[in-house]
Amino acid sequence: MIMTWMVLLAAFLLVPLPARGADGIKHEIPTLAVSSTGTISVSPDTAFVTFGTETAGKSLADAQRQNSAIMLKVLSRLLDLKIDKERIQTSSFTVNPQYRQPPKRPSDAPPAPPEIMGYTVGNTMVVEVRDLQLVATVIEESLAAGANHFQGIQWGLRDEQPSRIAALKLAATKAREKAASLGEALNVKLVKVFHATEGVHVVRPAAYMGRAMMAMDGGGSEVPVSPGEMKVEATVTLEYEIAQ
């Protein structure tokens, strides 16, 4: 059954391509296309922690002053943890007015504009943590300093290129083996690789941060964090010129 499926698949992938010969006449070149995926697992060596602070005040200056005071405390805690300042980046800064709906007016009166009753200021930063043993401490210290807006963790590699190349090599090897098996099953000769395409996708582990949210609500300060593994997936498609 498996061999029958392979033969049918290969027959479907036998695609003749036009080529111009020495006589100037186009000739069909029979080809065989195969595709394979290679996946490798790697341990992250970097974490990007995203959090911030949202404050409110009757005036913009008041809301901004509160926000700046908290973020300066957070920054001080991070520097105390030996986080390099260049690895701390502000990712967004927002200012939003808060409106009070005007009282109802007679139907024949023009509508009154909404009244500004205050402002909210949001400041979000991303911290690159290269010592993964510090990730939980970074979160705990930031929350303790007053951060009240947590977005989560993204795991990564400082240099993804070696893992990408390893996954591509694995996918290419599997594609060549598949082509050889199909060529043997169909009794055709693989002449040369006519065309090749590739793609790489990195699957990053997601962190469950329920404890961090509880800590923000006063439900505890312990934040267990585990990076898990990243998956680097590469797909290689090879198209062979074949001959009988």
C-alpha positions in Angstrom: 0.0 0.0 0.0 2.8 2.4 0.9 4.7 1.6 -2.3 1.5 2.2 -4.3 1.0 5.5 -2.7 4.6 6.5 -3.4 4.3 5.6 -7.1 1.0 7.5 -7.4 2.6 10.5 -5.7 5.6 10.4 -7.9 3.5 10.1 -11.0 1.7 13.2 -9.9 4.9 15.1 -9.4 6.4 14.1 -12.8 6.0 17.5 -14.6 7.4 18.1 -18.1 9.0 21.5 -18.5 9.6 23.2 -21.9 13.3 23.7 -23.0 14.7 25.0 -26.3 17.1 22.6 -27.9 20.0 23.3 -30.4 17.5 23.1 -33.3 15.6 26.0 -31.8 12.6 23.8 -31.1 11.1 23.6 -27.6 11.3 20.1 -26.1 9.6 18.9 -22.9 12.0 18.1 -20.0 10.5 15.5 -17.6 11.0 16.5 -14.0 10.3 15.1 -10.5 9.5 17.4 -7.6 9.9 16.5 -4.0 9.6 18.4 -0.7 10.8 17.6 2.8 10.9 19.3 6.2 13.7 19.3 8.7 13.1 20.2 12.3 15.7 20.7 15.0 15.2 21.7 18.7 17.4 24.4 20.3 17.4 25.9 23.8 16.8 29.7 23.9 19.6 31.8 25.2 17.8 35.2 25.4 14.5 36.4 26.8 12.6 39.6 25.8 10.4 40.7 28.7 7.8 43.3 27.9 6.0 45.3 30.6 5.0 48.8 31.5 3.0 51.2 33.5 -0.3 53.0 33.0 -1.1 56.0 35.2 -4.0 58.4 35.4 -4.3 62.0 36.5 -6.6 65.0 36.3 -4.0 66.8 34.2 -1.5 65.5 31.7 1.4 66.7 33.7 0.2 64.8 36.8 -0.3 61.5 34.9 3.1 61.9 33.2 4.8 62.7 36.5 3.4 59.6 38.2 4.4 57.5 35.2 7.9 58.8 35.0 8.5 58.2 38.8 7.4 54.6 38.5 9.5 53.9 35.4 12.5 55.4 37.0 12.1 53.0 39.9 11.8 50.1 37.5 14.9 51.2 35.6 16.8 51.5 38.8 15.9 48.0 39.8 16.9 46.6 36.4 20.3 48.4 36.6 20.8 46.9 40.0 20.4 43.5 38.4 23.3 44.3 36.1 21.0 44.6 33.0 22.9 46.7 30.5 21.1 50.0 29.8 21.4 49.5 26.1 19.3 46.3 26.5 16.4 48.3 27.9 14.2 49.9 25.2 11.0 51.9 25.3 8.7 50.2 22.8 5.7 52.5 23.2 4.5 55.7 24.9 0.8 56.7 24.8 -1.3 59.6 26.0 -5.1 59.3 26.1 -7.6 61.9 27.3 -10.5 60.7 29.4 -13.8 62.2 28.5 -16.9 62.9 30.6 -20.1 62.7 28.7 -22.0 66.1 28.6 -25.4 66.3 30.2 -28.4 65.8 28.0 -29.6 69.0 26.2 -32.9 69.8 24.5 -33.3 68.2 21.1 -33.3 71.5 19.4 -30.0 72.6 21.0 -26.6 71.9 19.4 -24.7 69.0 21.0 -22.1 70.0 23.6 -18.6 68.8 23.1 -17.4 66.1 25.6 -15.4 67.4 28.5 -11.9 66.2 29.3 -11.8 64.9 32.9 -8.3 63.6 32.9 -5.5 61.7 31.1 -3.9 58.3 31.1 -0.3 57.8 30.2 1.2 54.5 29.2 4.8 53.6 28.9 5.9 50.1 27.8 9.5 48.8 27.7 11.2 45.7 26.4 14.1 44.2 28.4 16.6 41.9 26.7 17.7 39.4 29.4 20.7 37.2 28.4 21.1 35.5 31.7 18.0 33.3 31.7 18.3 32.7 35.5 17.4 36.4 35.9 14.1 36.4 34.0 11.9 35.6 37.0 13.8 38.2 39.1 13.4 40.8 36.4 9.6 40.3 36.4 9.3 40.3 40.2 11.5 43.4 40.7 9.6 45.3 37.9 6.3 44.5 39.5 7.5 45.4 42.9 8.8 48.8 41.6 5.3 49.6 40.4 4.9 48.2 36.8 1.2 47.3 36.4 1.1 46.3 32.7 2.6 43.0 31.7 2.6 41.6 28.1 4.8 38.5 28.5 8.0 36.9 27.4 9.4 36.1 24.0 12.3 33.6 23.8 15.0 33.8 21.2 18.5 33.1 20.1 21.2 35.8 19.8 22.4 34.1 16.6 19.7 32.0 14.7 21.8 31.4 11.6 23.6 28.1 12.7 20.2 26.6 13.7 18.6 27.7 10.4 21.5 26.2 8.4 21.3 22.9 10.3 17.6 22.6 9.7 18.0 23.4 6.0 20.7 20.8 5.6 18.5 18.2 7.3 15.5 19.1 5.1 17.7 18.9 1.9 19.1 15.5 2.9 15.6 14.2 3.5 14.5 15.6 0.1 17.3 13.9 -1.7 16.6 10.6 0.0 12.9 10.9 -1.0 13.8 11.7 -4.6 16.1 8.7 -4.8 13.4 6.4 -3.4 10.8 7.7 -5.8 13.2 7.5 -8.8 13.9 3.9 -7.9 10.2 3.1 -7.6 9.5 4.7 -11.0 12.6 3.3 -12.6 13.8 6.7 -13.7 17.2 8.3 -13.4 17.8 11.6 -11.5 19.9 13.7 -13.9 20.4 16.9 -11.9 18.6 19.4 -9.7 16.6 21.6 -12.1 15.2 24.0 -9.4 15.3 24.4 -5.6 13.4 26.5 -3.1 13.6 26.7 0.7 12.0 28.4 3.7 12.7 28.5 7.4 10.3 29.1 10.3 11.2 29.5 13.9 8.6 28.3 16.5 9.1 30.0 19.8 7.7 28.6 23.1 5.0 30.6 24.7 5.4 31.4 28.4 2.5 30.9 30.8 2.5 34.0 33.0 -0.5 33.4 35.3 1.7 33.8 38.4 3.0 37.1 37.1 -0.6 38.4 36.7 -1.4 37.2 40.2 1.7 39.1 41.5 0.4 42.3 39.9 -2.9 41.7 41.8 -1.2 41.1 45.1 -1.6 37.3 44.9 2.0 36.4 45.4 5.5 37.4 44.2 6.9 34.0 43.0 7.1 33.9 39.2 8.2 30.5 37.9 9.6 30.7 34.4 10.8 27.9 32.1 12.1 28.7 28.6 11.4 25.2 27.1 12.8 24.6 23.6 12.5 26.4 20.3 11.8 24.5 17.0 13.5 25.6 13.8 11.7 24.1 10.8 13.0 24.3 7.3 11.3 23.1 4.1 13.3 22.3 1.0 11.7 21.6 -2.4 13.9 20.0 -5.1 12.9 19.6 -8.7 15.0 17.1 -10.6 15.4 16.6 -14.3 14.9 12.9 -14.9 15.5 10.4 -17.7 14.3 6.9 -18.4 
